Amino acid sequence: MFANGVTVGAPPDPYNQSGQNWGQPPWRPDRLADLAYAPFRSMVAGILRHSGGVRVDHIIGLFRLWWIPQGYGPQQGAYVATTTRRWSASSRSKPTVRAPW
């Protein structure tokens, strides 16, 4: 379910010219789709059992992540994208989204 030989992070930018390697393996979009996103839905359901909502600061991570091959630095990473339709199709109900302001 997780990709082997890669981690996720952030590309170099004006604030961090080296980029970032967070040391966590990414979900494999193809495996999640094969599993009808059950692991992701289960994770979110587990969080919601203990709260009335979830604040998602980095929602873009559901649609693209900076993958870094093992043995390389963040400068050699690349964005790997999944489609919005795949994630939204995995939802059983529409979430309530509230702006923080």
SULQUIGI-V650425 format. One line per field, one symbol per residue. psi: psi as a letter, one per 20 degrees, with the letter a starting at -180 (. if undefined). burial: I if it has 16 or more other ideal C-beta (glycine too) atoms within 10 Angstrom, else O. A space follows every 10 residues. Layout:
psi: ???
burial: ???
This chain:
psi: hqpqjqrrbq rqrhhniiaq oijpqqqohh ggghjkjghg ggggghgihj rirppohlhh iihqqopoqp irrhhjaqpp qrqhhgghii phrpqpppqi .
burial: OOIOOIIIII OOOOOOOOII IOOOIIIIIO OIOOOOIOOI OOOIOOOOOO OOOOOOOOOO OOOOIIIIOO OOOIOOIOOO OIOOOOIOOI OOOOOOOOOO O
